[in-house]
């Protein structure tokens, strides 16, 4: 078995925290990051993360149990903070003894971190930090580790690039806290650069979306293989009142349909038919449905083909273990120079 001493030394804090061999997390991709891909990544030494997305507590319960049947290695669960059943989902994670919960999609609501850690559960909480100030606040509020994700990522994104976030946050926090870097990472050399800046590890989504173990439809994977970085575009916010987080996906008819959906929801707001919370929930449900059409049904014209700008580096279907091995070899070569 090939070893990567330079990389292992740089990743040691991350691997100890995650309980895995390689401090590479798989970004939670709705409909993609399910039992098969999650287990494959964890079995290969990385850290798989179930994308709960819009799942009900019952569905998440089934998914965690099914994942545990495929791997004995640690894996995490990504929960969306705006999910109406968030606290029920937390209880499902606690019931199964999930080791790590990732809270994504906004600032964790009051009491959520405490609920995860209640009764000395031992569960580690990972939060997304889009700014240095929020990063400090999340750490004070009980987050055990942070993910800083740049706008190059696929799916929901912030406005700042990965390289700038890393320069702002890592020098300030990485010495005393665990910070994982995400967004636009497609090769091991990039991983090496962030590890040298103090990152505990990295998170990748797009590179794993077309893994052999991914259940994504063959046409979804073909769309990735054909695409270049410039085709992964961010959605446009039509109405400034709508709390719409931009989403990066391959440009298609579905992108245009999202613009129309925003106009529809904005009109309902004008009429007083819905409140702001319901407006945002409708937008999220749109994405969940559009993403399913692309990932599961293979409708890459009308569905949402969420992809990061690293999509141009995804050129073939290969096992998750091979992807991790290649990234580690590239990272090791860069660190050994």
C-alpha positions as CSV (number, residue, x, y, z in Angstrom):
1,X,0.0,0.0,0.0
2,X,1.4,3.4,-1.1
3,X,2.2,5.8,1.7
4,X,2.2,9.6,1.6
5,X,4.4,10.8,4.5
6,X,4.5,14.5,3.7
7,X,0.7,14.7,3.1
8,X,-0.1,12.5,6.1
9,X,1.9,14.8,8.4
10,X,0.1,17.9,7.1
11,X,-3.3,16.2,7.4
12,X,-2.7,14.6,10.8
13,X,-5.0,17.0,12.7
14,X,-7.7,16.5,10.2
15,X,-7.5,12.7,10.1
16,X,-7.5,12.4,13.9
17,X,-10.6,14.7,14.0
18,X,-12.4,12.8,11.3
19,X,-11.2,9.3,12.3
20,X,-10.2,8.4,8.8
21,X,-6.9,7.9,6.8
22,X,-7.1,10.9,4.5
23,X,-8.5,14.3,5.4
24,X,-10.5,14.6,2.2
25,X,-14.2,15.1,2.8
26,X,-16.8,14.5,0.1
27,X,-19.0,17.6,-0.3
28,X,-22.6,16.8,0.4
29,X,-24.3,16.7,-3.0
30,X,-28.1,16.1,-2.9
31,X,-29.1,12.8,-4.6
32,X,-25.4,12.0,-5.3
33,X,-23.9,11.8,-1.8
34,X,-26.0,8.8,-0.7
35,X,-25.1,5.4,0.8
36,X,-23.1,4.0,-2.2
37,X,-20.8,7.0,-2.8
38,X,-20.5,7.9,0.9
39,X,-19.5,4.3,1.8
40,X,-17.1,4.0,-1.1
41,X,-15.3,7.2,-0.1
42,X,-15.1,6.2,3.6
43,X,-13.9,2.7,2.6
44,X,-11.2,4.3,0.5
45,X,-9.8,6.2,3.5
46,X,-11.6,9.5,2.9
47,X,-14.6,10.9,4.7
48,X,-18.0,10.4,3.1
49,X,-20.9,12.7,4.0
50,X,-24.6,11.9,3.5
51,X,-26.5,14.8,1.9
52,X,-29.7,14.9,3.9
53,X,-31.1,17.8,1.8
54,X,-34.9,17.7,1.9
55,X,-35.1,14.2,3.3
56,X,-37.7,13.5,6.0
57,X,-36.4,12.0,9.3
58,X,-37.7,8.6,8.2
59,X,-35.7,8.7,5.0
60,X,-32.6,9.9,6.7
61,X,-33.0,7.0,9.3
62,X,-33.1,4.5,6.4
63,X,-30.1,6.1,4.6
64,X,-27.8,6.1,7.6
65,X,-28.7,2.5,8.4
66,X,-28.0,1.5,4.8
67,X,-24.7,3.4,4.8
68,X,-23.6,1.6,8.0
69,X,-24.4,-1.7,6.3
70,X,-21.8,-0.8,3.5
71,X,-19.0,0.6,5.7
72,X,-17.6,0.3,9.2
73,X,-15.6,3.5,8.7
74,X,-16.7,6.9,10.0
75,X,-18.9,9.1,7.9
76,X,-20.9,12.3,8.5
77,X,-24.3,13.7,7.8
78,X,-24.9,17.1,6.3
79,X,-28.1,18.9,7.6
80,X,-29.6,22.0,6.1
81,X,-30.1,24.6,8.8
82,X,-33.4,25.8,7.3
83,X,-35.0,22.3,7.2
84,X,-38.3,22.5,9.1
85,X,-37.6,19.2,10.8
86,X,-34.0,20.0,11.7
87,X,-34.2,18.9,15.4
88,X,-35.9,15.7,14.4
89,X,-33.1,15.0,11.9
90,X,-30.6,15.7,14.7
91,X,-32.3,13.1,16.8
92,X,-32.0,10.5,14.0
93,X,-28.2,11.2,13.8
94,X,-27.9,10.8,17.6
95,X,-29.8,7.6,17.5
96,X,-27.4,6.1,15.0
97,X,-24.3,7.3,16.7
98,X,-23.2,9.4,13.7
99,X,-19.8,10.8,14.6
100,X,-19.9,14.1,12.7
101,X,-22.8,16.4,11.7
102,X,-22.2,19.2,9.2
103,X,-24.6,22.1,9.5
104,X,-24.9,23.9,6.1
105,X,-27.1,26.5,4.4
106,X,-27.0,29.3,7.0
107,X,-26.2,30.2,10.6
108,X,-27.3,27.2,12.8
109,X,-30.6,28.1,14.6
110,X,-30.6,28.6,18.3
111,X,-30.2,25.4,20.2
112,X,-29.2,23.2,17.3
113,X,-25.6,22.8,18.2
114,X,-26.6,22.1,21.8
115,X,-29.1,19.5,20.6
116,X,-26.4,17.7,18.7
117,X,-24.0,17.7,21.7
118,X,-26.6,17.0,24.4
119,X,-25.9,14.3,27.0
120,X,-22.2,14.3,26.0
121,X,-23.0,12.6,22.7
122,X,-19.5,13.0,21.5
123,X,-20.7,14.1,18.1
124,X,-18.5,16.7,16.4
125,X,-20.1,19.7,14.7
126,X,-18.7,21.1,11.5
127,X,-20.1,24.5,10.2
128,X,-19.6,26.6,7.1
129,X,-18.0,30.0,7.6
130,X,-18.2,32.5,4.8
131,X,-16.4,35.3,6.7
132,X,-13.7,35.6,9.4
133,X,-16.2,37.3,11.8
134,X,-18.7,34.5,11.4
135,X,-16.0,31.9,11.7
136,X,-15.1,33.2,15.1
137,X,-18.8,33.4,16.2
138,X,-19.4,29.8,15.1
139,X,-16.4,28.5,17.0
140,X,-17.6,30.4,20.1
141,X,-21.0,28.8,19.6
142,X,-19.6,25.3,19.8
143,X,-18.5,24.4,16.3
144,X,-15.6,21.9,16.5
145,X,-14.4,22.6,12.9
146,X,-15.1,24.8,10.0
147,X,-15.3,24.5,6.2
148,X,-14.5,27.6,4.2
149,X,-16.0,27.2,0.8
150,X,-15.3,29.6,-2.1
151,X,-17.6,30.6,-4.9
152,X,-15.9,28.2,-7.4
153,X,-17.8,25.3,-5.7
154,X,-20.9,23.7,-7.1
155,X,-24.4,24.0,-5.6
156,X,-25.0,26.8,-3.1
157,X,-22.2,29.3,-3.0
158,X,-21.0,32.6,-1.4
159,X,-19.6,35.6,-3.2
160,X,-15.8,35.2,-2.3
161,X,-13.3,32.9,-4.0
162,X,-11.6,30.0,-2.2
163,X,-8.1,31.6,-2.5
164,X,-9.2,34.8,-0.9
165,X,-11.1,33.1,1.9
166,X,-8.1,30.9,2.6
167,X,-5.8,34.0,2.8
168,X,-8.3,35.8,5.1
169,X,-9.2,32.9,7.5
170,X,-6.3,30.4,7.6
171,X,-3.6,32.7,9.0
172,X,-6.0,33.9,11.7
173,X,-7.6,30.6,12.8
174,X,-5.8,27.5,11.5
175,X,-3.1,27.3,14.2
176,X,-5.6,26.7,16.9
177,X,-8.7,25.5,15.1
178,X,-9.5,22.9,12.5
179,X,-10.4,24.5,9.1
180,X,-11.1,22.6,5.9
181,X,-10.9,24.3,2.6
182,X,-13.4,23.7,-0.3
183,X,-14.4,25.1,-3.6
184,X,-12.7,24.6,-7.0
185,X,-10.3,22.0,-5.8
186,X,-9.6,19.4,-8.5
187,X,-6.0,18.4,-8.2
188,X,-3.6,17.4,-5.4
189,X,-1.3,20.4,-5.9
190,X,-4.1,22.7,-4.8
191,X,-4.6,20.5,-1.7
192,X,-0.9,20.8,-0.9
193,X,-1.0,24.6,-1.1
194,X,-3.9,24.8,1.4
195,X,-2.3,22.3,3.7
196,X,0.9,24.5,3.7
197,X,-1.3,27.5,4.7
198,X,-2.5,25.6,7.7
199,X,-5.7,23.8,6.5
200,X,-6.5,20.5,8.4
201,X,-7.8,19.0,5.1
202,X,-10.0,19.7,2.2
203,X,-13.5,19.1,0.8
204,X,-14.3,18.1,-2.7
205,X,-17.6,17.5,-4.4
206,X,-17.4,17.8,-8.2
207,X,-14.5,15.4,-8.5
208,X,-16.5,12.7,-6.8
209,X,-19.9,13.3,-8.6
210,X,-18.9,11.0,-11.5
211,X,-17.2,8.3,-9.5
212,X,-18.0,4.7,-10.5
213,X,-20.0,4.3,-7.2
214,X,-22.0,7.4,-7.8
215,X,-25.7,6.6,-8.7
216,X,-25.9,9.7,-10.9
217,X,-27.5,9.0,-14.3
218,X,-25.1,8.3,-17.2
219,X,-26.3,11.4,-19.0
220,X,-25.5,13.5,-15.9
221,X,-22.0,12.1,-15.9
222,X,-21.6,12.7,-19.6
223,X,-22.6,16.4,-19.1
224,X,-19.7,16.7,-16.6
225,X,-17.2,15.0,-19.0
226,X,-18.2,17.5,-21.8
227,X,-18.2,20.6,-19.7
228,X,-15.5,23.2,-19.2
229,X,-15.0,25.5,-16.2
230,X,-16.7,28.5,-17.8
231,X,-19.9,26.5,-18.4
232,X,-20.4,26.1,-14.6
233,X,-22.2,29.4,-13.9
234,X,-23.8,31.0,-10.9
235,X,-27.6,31.7,-10.8
236,X,-28.9,35.2,-10.9
237,X,-31.0,36.8,-8.2
238,X,-34.0,38.4,-9.8
239,X,-35.6,40.2,-6.8
240,X,-33.4,41.7,-4.0
241,X,-36.1,40.9,-1.5
242,X,-35.8,37.1,-2.1
243,X,-33.2,35.5,0.2
244,X,-31.8,33.4,-2.7
245,X,-28.4,31.9,-2.2
246,X,-26.7,31.7,-5.6
247,X,-26.3,28.2,-7.1
248,X,-23.5,27.1,-9.5
249,X,-24.6,24.6,-12.2
250,X,-24.0,23.9,-15.8
251,X,-25.9,26.4,-17.9
252,X,-29.1,24.9,-19.5
253,X,-32.9,25.4,-19.8
254,X,-33.2,24.6,-16.1
255,X,-31.1,27.8,-15.3
256,X,-33.7,29.8,-17.2
257,X,-36.6,28.0,-15.4
258,X,-35.1,29.1,-12.0
259,X,-35.2,32.7,-13.1
260,X,-38.9,32.2,-13.9
261,X,-39.5,30.5,-10.6
262,X,-38.0,33.5,-8.7
263,X,-40.4,35.8,-10.6
264,X,-43.3,33.6,-9.6
265,X,-42.3,33.6,-5.9
266,X,-41.8,37.3,-5.9
267,X,-45.3,37.8,-7.3
268,X,-46.7,35.7,-4.4
269,X,-44.8,37.9,-2.0
270,X,-46.3,41.0,-3.6
271,X,-49.7,39.6,-3.2
272,X,-49.1,38.6,0.4
273,X,-49.8,35.0,-0.4
274,X,-46.6,33.8,1.3
275,X,-44.1,35.1,3.9
276,X,-40.3,35.3,3.4
277,X,-39.6,32.0,5.1
278,X,-42.1,30.1,2.8
279,X,-40.6,32.0,-0.2
280,X,-37.1,30.6,0.6
281,X,-38.5,27.1,1.2
282,X,-40.2,27.2,-2.2
283,X,-36.9,28.1,-3.8
284,X,-35.1,25.3,-2.0
285,X,-37.8,22.8,-3.1
286,X,-37.4,24.0,-6.6
287,X,-33.7,23.1,-6.5
288,X,-34.3,19.7,-4.9
289,X,-36.7,18.8,-7.7
290,X,-34.6,20.2,-10.5
291,X,-31.5,18.4,-9.1
292,X,-33.3,15.1,-8.9
293,X,-34.5,15.4,-12.5
294,X,-30.8,15.8,-13.6
295,X,-29.1,13.3,-11.3
296,X,-31.7,10.5,-11.1
297,X,-33.7,10.9,-14.3
298,X,-30.9,12.1,-16.5
299,X,-32.8,15.2,-17.7
300,X,-29.7,17.4,-18.2
301,X,-31.5,20.0,-20.3
302,X,-34.3,20.9,-17.8
303,X,-32.9,19.7,-14.6
304,X,-30.2,21.3,-12.4
305,X,-26.7,20.0,-13.2
306,X,-25.0,21.4,-10.2
307,X,-21.2,21.5,-10.7
308,X,-18.2,23.4,-9.5
309,X,-15.7,25.1,-11.8
310,X,-13.4,22.2,-11.3
311,X,-15.8,20.3,-13.6
312,X,-13.3,20.6,-16.5
313,X,-11.0,18.3,-14.5
314,X,-13.6,15.5,-14.4
315,X,-13.0,13.6,-17.6
316,X,-13.9,10.0,-16.9
317,X,-15.7,7.6,-14.6
318,X,-13.4,6.0,-12.1
319,X,-13.6,4.5,-8.6
320,X,-13.6,6.8,-5.6
321,X,-10.5,5.0,-4.3
322,X,-8.6,5.9,-7.6
323,X,-9.7,9.5,-7.3
324,X,-8.4,9.8,-3.7
325,X,-5.1,7.9,-4.6
326,X,-4.5,10.3,-7.5
327,X,-5.1,13.4,-5.4
328,X,-2.9,12.1,-2.6
329,X,0.0,11.3,-5.1
330,X,-0.2,14.7,-6.6
331,X,-0.3,16.4,-3.2
332,X,2.6,14.3,-2.0
333,X,4.7,15.2,-5.0
334,X,4.0,18.9,-4.5
335,X,4.9,18.8,-0.8
336,X,8.1,16.8,-1.5
337,X,9.5,19.3,-3.9
